[in-house]
Amino acid sequence: MVEPMNAPSLLLVLHDVAPQTWPDYQTFVEAVDALGEVPITWLVVPNFHKHNDLDAYPAFRRLLTRRVARGDELALHGYFHCDEGPIPITPRDWFMRRVYTHEGEFYDLSQEAALTRLRAGIEVFHRYSWPLEGFVAPAWLMSEGTRQALRQVPLRYTSDSQHLYRLPDFTAIDAPCLVWSARSAWRRGLSKIVSDQREQRWRQAPVIRLGLHPVDMRHEFSYHYWLQTLKRLLDEGRVPMTKANWLAQQRAPVGRAA
């Protein structure tokens, strides 16, 4: 395990970034920009649900290019962000792919299939001259084939809900994440309770990630939570950083690989 170092940090991460979801995020991003220099990590989907091919949205691409210029990070977040695998058979697979999420694109991919999509996503970033250091699987679900494929591509990190992993050896670094399930009122209420408890538990953590999703922005309750939490953590002295920049400040791998 790699030991984090330097001042306590805060990583603001927007999941599922695509032309379709930008209207959800726009007001929130404007509010964040008004706070000052708060860099954001944008998890970009090259062709969200097969209806948002970035090639067809030049204005949105220019927006992302401007965000890079101001110090934000773009990371690869799947390719289609939808699960087209065969019908799940085991109870565990059914839960992960039909209850937990319907969008675990990389949950069941073979090494060959995962490598094809990773390389296609990397090519998209190269085409638009966007720096690329990280990959985050939709819903943080990765097959063993995906893990093996990630060892073969020129990326520096991946992550799950509790860690960042240096590639290619998957050395784990603790990086806990606050994240909500906001699809219904009861989920939002429960997410608030759980997040408040976790934030208290992680008060001394070297880094806290805020993992936002488009659906969070569609409800005043969750929108307000994220903005107020961001402000509070900044007021407490946490330094906002991108995932890539925070990782670059950590000590070289000295522990076990995941």
N, C-alpha and C positions, 0 to 999 in steps of 0.2 A: 504494500500500500504506500502510495506517495503521500508525504506530509505537506499540506498546504502551508504557505508562508505569507508574510506581509500583512497589511491592514485588512480588517474584515471587509468583505466585498459583497456586492449585490449584482446579480446577473438577470437582466430583464429580457425574456425570451418570448417572441411571438410565434406560435405554432400555425401551421396550415396557411402560410402566406401565398396568396394567389390573386389574380384579378377579381375573382368572384368574392373573395373575403376582404379585400381592401376597404370597401365601404363600411364594414363592421369596425375595422381598426382605425379609420381615419381620425375620428374625433379624439380617440384615446391618444394616438400618436401626437396629435397637436397639443394635447394637454401635457404630455411628457416633455415635448420640446419646450414648452413654456416654463418648465422647471429649471432649465439651464442645460448644461452638457451632461446628458444621460444617454450613453450609447445603448443601442438595442441590438440584439441578435435576432435576425429574421430567418425563420425556417421556411425556405422557399420550395414549393412543389412545382416541378417543371410543367406538368399538365394535370392540374387538379381535377380528379374524377373524369378525366378524358374530355373535359369541356373547356379547359382553360390553358391551352397550349400557349406558352409565353411568346412564341413566334408571332402570334396574332394580336399581341397587345403591346405595341411599341411605347405608348404613353406610360403604361405600368412599368415597363422595363426601364424607361428613363427615370421614373421615380426611384426605383431600386438603385440605379447607378448614382443618383444624387445622395441617397442614404449612405452608400459606401464612401462617397467623397466627404461626408460630414463625420465619419468615424464609426459608422455602424458595421456590423458583420452580417453577411449572408451565408447561411449553411444549407446544405442539401437535405431535403425532408422527403424521402421516398422519391418516387417518380410520378405515379398516378394517385397515390394516397387512397386507394380502394382495394379491397380484398376480393380477388377473382379466383381464389383457390378452390379446390374441390370441396363438396359439402363435408363439414367436420363429422368425424365418426365418434371419437372418444368424448366423454363428458367434459374433460378438461379443455379440449380443442373447441367444443361447442360453446363453453362459457367464454373463452378468450376471444372467439371470433364472432359470436352472435349476441353476447350479453355485455361483456367488457367493452367491445368495440366491433364495428363492422368494417373498419378501415385498416386492419393490421396487414398492410400490403406485403411486408417482408417476414411475416410470421412463419410461413410454410414454404418459402422459396428454396429451391436447390442452389448449390453454389454457382452453377452455371447461369441460372436465371437471375440470381441476385447480382452477379458480376455484370451481366448484360445491362441491367437497369442502372447500376451504379455508374458504369462507364458512360451510358447515355446521359445521365444527369451531370456528370463531370464535364462532358462535352458541351452541354448547354451553358454552363458557367464560363467555360473557356470562350465560347462563341461571343458572349457579351462582355468579356474582359472583367469578370467578377472574381476577385480572389476567393479561394475555397479551401478551407482547412477541415471542416467538420461535416459529418453525416449523422442525422438523427432519424431513426426508423419511425414511421407513423405508429403512434401509441407506444413507442419504445419497445416494440415487439420484433425480435430478430431470431430467425432460425439459425441452426448451426451452420448451414450453408452460407447464410449472410455473414456470419462471423468470419468464416474462412475467406469469403470474397473480399471482405474489408482488409484483410491482410495483404491483398494483392493490388491495391489501388493507392495513389499518392495522397492520402488524407492523414491528418494528424490526430483526429479524435472522433469518438462517438460517445453516446451517453445513454443512460436510462434514468429512472426517476430519482435515483439516489447518488449516482456517480457520473463522473466523466472518465472515459477510458482512453489512455494514450494508445495510438496505433503505431505499428502493427501488433504489438505484444499484449494489448488489452490490460495494461497496468491501470489499476483502479485508483481514483482520487475521490474522496468523499465530497459530494456537492449536492446536498439535499434540496429538494424542489417542492415548493408550494404549488399545487395544481387543483383545479376544481372540476367537478362534474356538474354542469349548469343546465342540463337539458330540461329539468323540471324544477318546480318550486321546492319540493322536499329535498331534491339533490343539492340545490343551492344552499338551503338551510343547513344541511348536514355538512356540506363542504366548508361553510363558514366556521362551524364548531370545530371540525377537525383541523382546519388551517390555523385557527387561533391557538389551539393546543400545541401544534407543531412549532409555530413561531416562538412560543414561550420556551419550548424544549430546545430550540436551536438558537437561543439568544447569543450564546458564546461560539456558535459555529463560525469558522473562518469565512464561509461563503454561504449565501442563500440564493437559490434560483427562484424566480417567479415565472411559472410556465403558463402563459395565457393562451386561450383559444378563442376563435371568432364568436362562438356562442356566448362566451362570457360577456362580450361587449353588447349583446342584444338585450340585456336585462339590467335595469338601473341598480339593483341590489349588488350584483357581481361586479359591474363596472365600477361602482363606488368603492367596493372593497379593494379592488386592485389599485386604484389610484391612491386611496388613502394609505394602503399598506406600503406602496412605493414611497410616498412622501415620508411616512413614519420611519422607515428603514434608512432613508437618506438623512433625516434629521438626527438619527442615532449615530451617524458618522460612518455608515457603510459606504464604500467607494464603488460607484457604478462602473461596470466593465463589460466588455463583450466576453463570450465564452473563450474565444481564441486568445485574447489578450490575457485573461486570467490564467489560462492554462500555461501560457508562456512564462509566467512569473513563478510557477511552482518548481520545486526542486526536481532534479532529474530522477528518473525511476530508480528506486532502491528496494522496492518491496516485491510482493508477489504479483503475478499476472492473474487476471480473472479467468 
